[in-house]
């Protein structure tokens, strides 16, 4: 219940209610984009600082496990969408790519959740965030292209969208800045990017609630199969993340973070890449599933649930 009543979650619910009630409440678009830049930079900078103090040799196995988990989630999502939900081939791989990738906002929420509970986690989790973002998208695209007999992919254009899109560029840039400031023992950024982080995240979640509520109307179009998928897939992804985290020896906090990342779905990097690589896919399906179903489920229920699952599995194994 304490996780459900977290102010960040309540801000999201307030925004969703405002959207459902057709209120004129809205965060100005320019400020919304500023907040998204701030959050991605803050995550990257914190990760860079923690990376500086981490043991580099300890990152390799978790990174391999993260990539494997992302591709596994993509494959399972594609199988469910094709065999059970009966989506066509372009939509199958487009949606699957969104779910194999990761939501940086959901990542920020689980870190805030763990920090509030004073649960420690590995310093390199932001590196794993970046590691999870790209491979699943690329895998889904190439899996789709290999399944069709015609059609060419503009590799350079796609690579530019994936590797130099806003989210990846800001995360990587933040990592570099954080690493440098830690090496120089410079703490001038700490107040703005760390102490104020949760307040800015709360305002961002208010807008995300409004945006997610706008997708609720699309649920009538996509049918019950996608709704069930949007709830089932996070649970499957979280289970894969918990398994991967325990195999490579992550802490309970680190395992909860990896589980939450595997349970989330991208709605920033993946849509941009899929528009180029799989133009025949219907973006309504992927965005409605990722933003209208899975994102609210993760924020309201999932984050707390995945942490509890990680604690239970750790208790059983240890």
C-alpha positions in Angstrom: 0.0 0.0 0.0 2.9 2.3 0.8 4.1 1.9 -2.8 0.6 2.6 -4.2 0.4 5.8 -2.1 3.8 7.1 -3.2 3.3 10.8 -4.3 4.7 10.0 -7.8 2.0 7.4 -8.3 -0.7 9.8 -7.0 0.4 12.5 -9.4 0.0 10.0 -12.2 -3.5 9.0 -11.0 -4.4 12.7 -10.7 -3.3 13.3 -14.3 -5.3 10.2 -15.5 -8.4 11.4 -13.7 -8.0 14.9 -15.2 -7.9 13.3 -18.7 -10.9 11.0 -18.0 -12.9 13.9 -16.7 -11.9 16.0 -19.7 -10.4 18.7 -17.5 -8.4 21.5 -19.2 -5.4 20.6 -17.0 -2.2 20.2 -19.1 1.5 20.7 -18.5 2.7 23.1 -21.2 4.3 21.2 -24.1 7.6 23.1 -23.9 7.9 22.4 -20.2 7.0 18.7 -20.7 9.9 18.4 -23.2 12.2 20.2 -20.8 11.2 17.8 -18.0 11.9 14.8 -20.3 15.4 16.2 -21.0 16.0 16.8 -17.3 14.9 13.3 -16.3 17.1 11.5 -18.9 20.1 13.7 -18.1 19.6 13.2 -14.3 19.4 9.4 -14.7 22.5 9.4 -16.9 24.5 11.7 -14.6 23.7 9.6 -11.5 24.6 6.5 -13.4 27.9 8.0 -14.5 28.8 9.0 -11.0 28.0 5.5 -9.7 29.8 3.9 -12.6 33.0 5.8 -11.7 32.9 4.2 -8.3 31.9 0.7 -9.6 34.1 -2.2 -10.5 34.1 -2.4 -14.3 34.7 -6.2 -14.3 31.4 -6.6 -12.4 29.3 -5.1 -15.3 30.1 -7.6 -18.1 27.9 -10.5 -16.9 24.9 -8.3 -15.9 25.2 -6.5 -19.3 25.1 -9.9 -21.2 22.2 -11.1 -19.0 20.3 -7.8 -19.7 20.7 -8.1 -23.5 19.7 -11.8 -23.4 16.6 -10.9 -21.2 15.6 -8.1 -23.7 15.8 -10.4 -26.7 14.0 -13.2 -24.8 11.2 -10.8 -23.9 10.9 -9.7 -27.5 10.7 -13.3 -28.7 8.0 -14.2 -26.2 6.0 -11.1 -27.0 6.2 -11.8 -30.7 5.0 -15.4 -30.0 2.0 -14.3 -27.9 1.0 -11.6 -30.4 1.2 -13.9 -33.4 -0.2 -17.2 -32.0 -2.7 -16.0 -29.4 -3.6 -12.4 -30.3 -3.4 -13.1 -34.1 -1.8 -9.8 -35.1 -0.3 -9.5 -38.5 3.5 -9.8 -39.0 4.4 -6.0 -39.1 2.4 -5.3 -35.9 3.8 -8.4 -34.2 7.4 -7.3 -34.5 6.6 -3.6 -34.0 4.8 -4.2 -30.7 7.4 -6.9 -29.6 10.2 -4.4 -30.1 8.5 -1.9 -27.9 8.3 -4.5 -25.1 11.8 -5.8 -25.5 13.1 -2.2 -25.1 12.7 -0.2 -21.9 10.9 2.9 -20.5 13.3 5.4 -18.9 10.4 6.9 -16.9 9.5 3.6 -15.3 13.2 3.1 -14.6 13.2 6.5 -12.8 10.1 5.5 -10.7 11.7 2.2 -9.5 14.9 4.0 -8.5 12.8 6.5 -6.6 10.8 3.7 -5.0 14.0 1.9 -3.8 15.7 5.1 -2.6 12.6 5.9 -0.5 12.8 2.5 1.0 16.6 2.8 1.4 17.1 -0.4 -0.6 20.6 -0.5 -2.2 21.2 -1.5 -5.8 24.2 -1.8 -8.0 25.9 1.4 -9.2 25.8 0.4 -12.9 22.0 0.0 -13.4 21.9 3.0 -15.7 24.4 1.3 -17.9 22.0 -1.7 -18.1 19.2 0.7 -19.0 21.1 1.8 -22.1 22.2 -1.8 -22.8 18.5 -2.9 -22.8 17.2 0.0 -24.9 18.9 -0.7 -28.2 19.4 -4.5 -28.9 15.8 -5.5 -28.6 14.7 -2.8 -31.1 17.4 -3.9 -33.5 16.5 -7.5 -33.0 12.8 -7.0 -33.7 13.5 -5.0 -36.8 15.9 -7.5 -38.3 13.6 -10.4 -37.3 10.8 -8.7 -39.2 13.0 -8.0 -42.2 14.2 -11.6 -42.3 10.6 -12.8 -42.3 9.6 -10.9 -45.4 10.9 -11.6 -48.9 11.0 -8.0 -50.1 11.8 -4.6 -48.7 15.0 -2.9 -47.9 16.0 -1.2 -44.7 18.0 2.0 -44.6 20.6 0.9 -42.1 22.3 4.3 -41.7 19.0 6.2 -41.2 17.8 3.5 -38.8 21.0 3.5 -36.8 20.9 7.3 -36.6 17.4 7.2 -35.2 18.2 4.4 -32.6 21.7 5.5 -31.5 21.4 9.3 -31.8 17.8 9.7 -30.8 17.1 12.0 -27.9 16.8 9.3 -25.2 20.0 7.4 -26.0 22.0 10.6 -26.6 20.9 12.2 -23.3 21.5 9.0 -21.3 25.0 8.4 -22.9 25.8 12.1 -22.5 24.7 12.1 -18.9 26.8 9.0 -18.2 29.9 10.8 -19.6 29.2 14.0 -17.6 28.5 12.1 -14.4 31.6 10.1 -14.8 33.7 13.2 -15.3 32.2 15.1 -12.4 32.8 12.1 -10.1 36.4 11.9 -11.3 36.9 15.7 -10.7 35.0 15.4 -7.3 32.7 18.2 -8.6 29.3 18.3 -6.7 27.9 21.4 -8.3 25.2 19.5 -10.1 24.0 17.5 -7.2 21.3 19.8 -5.9 19.6 20.4 -9.2 19.8 16.9 -10.6 19.5 14.8 -7.4 17.7 16.8 -4.6 15.0 18.1 -6.9 14.6 14.9 -9.0 11.5 13.5 -7.3 9.6 16.8 -7.6 10.3 17.2 -11.3 9.4 13.5 -11.8 6.1 14.0 -10.0 5.1 16.9 -12.4 6.2 14.8 -15.4 4.0 11.9 -14.1 1.1 14.3 -13.9 1.4 14.9 -17.6 2.0 11.2 -18.3 -1.3 10.5 -16.6 -3.0 12.9 -18.9 -1.3 11.4 -22.0 -2.1 7.8 -20.9 -5.7 8.6 -20.3 -6.0 9.9 -23.9 -5.1 6.4 -25.1 -7.9 4.8 -23.0 -10.4 5.4 -25.9 -8.2 3.4 -28.2 -8.8 0.3 -26.1 -12.1 -0.1 -27.8 -10.3 -0.4 -31.2 -7.6 -2.9 -30.2 -9.8 -5.4 -28.4 -9.5 -7.5 -25.3 -6.5 -9.5 -26.7 -4.2 -6.5 -26.6 -5.4 -5.4 -23.2 -4.6 -8.9 -21.8 -1.3 -8.8 -23.5 -0.5 -5.3 -22.0 -1.1 -6.8 -18.5 0.4 -10.2 -19.0 3.6 -9.2 -20.7 4.9 -7.0 -17.9 4.5 -10.0 -15.5 6.4 -12.3 -17.9 9.1 -9.7 -18.5 9.5 -9.1 -14.7 9.9 -12.9 -14.1 12.6 -13.0 -16.8 14.3 -10.1 -15.2 14.2 -11.6 -11.8 15.6 -14.9 -13.2 18.4 -13.0 -15.0 19.2 -10.9 -12.0 19.6 -13.9 -9.7 21.7 -15.9 -12.2 24.3 -13.1 -12.4 24.1 -12.4 -8.6 22.5 -9.0 -8.5 21.3 -7.7 -5.2 17.5 -7.6 -4.3 17.4 -4.0 -5.3 19.3 -4.5 -8.5 17.1 -7.5 -9.4 14.0 -5.4 -8.8 15.4 -2.7 -11.1 16.2 -5.2 -13.9 12.7 -6.9 -13.4 11.0 -3.5 -13.8 13.1 -2.6 -16.9 12.2 -6.0 -18.5 8.5 -5.4 -17.5 8.4 -1.9 -19.1 7.8 -0.9 -22.7 9.5 1.8 -24.7 7.4 4.7 -26.1 10.2 7.1 -27.1 13.0 5.3 -28.8 11.1 2.3 -30.2 8.3 4.3 -32.0 10.8 6.4 -33.8 12.8 3.4 -35.0 9.7 1.4 -35.9 8.2 4.2 -38.0 11.3 3.9 -40.3 11.9 0.2 -40.3 8.3 -1.2 -40.2 6.1 1.4 -41.8 3.2 -1.0 -42.4 2.8 -1.5 -38.6 -0.1 0.4 -36.9 1.4 2.7 -34.3 -1.9 2.9 -32.4 -1.5 -0.7 -31.3 2.0 -0.3 -29.9 1.5 3.1 -28.3 -1.9 2.1 -26.8 -0.4 -1.1 -25.4 2.8 0.5 -24.1 1.4 3.8 -22.9 -2.3 3.2 -22.3 -2.1 -0.3 -20.6 1.4 -1.4 -19.5 2.7 2.0 -18.3 -0.2 2.6 -15.9 -0.1 -1.0 -14.7 3.6 -0.7 -13.9 3.3 2.6 -12.2 0.3 1.8 -10.0 0.9 -1.9 -9.3 4.0 -3.3 -11.0 6.9 -1.4 -9.4 5.8 -2.4 -5.9 4.9 -6.0 -7.1 8.2 -6.6 -8.8 10.1 -5.5 -5.7 8.1 -7.9 -3.6 8.7 -10.7 -6.1 12.4 -10.0 -6.0 12.4 -10.2 -2.2 10.5 -13.5 -2.2 12.7 -15.1 -4.7 15.8 -14.0 -2.9 14.4 -15.4 0.3 13.8 -18.8 -1.4 17.2 -19.0 -3.0 19.1 -17.7 0.0 
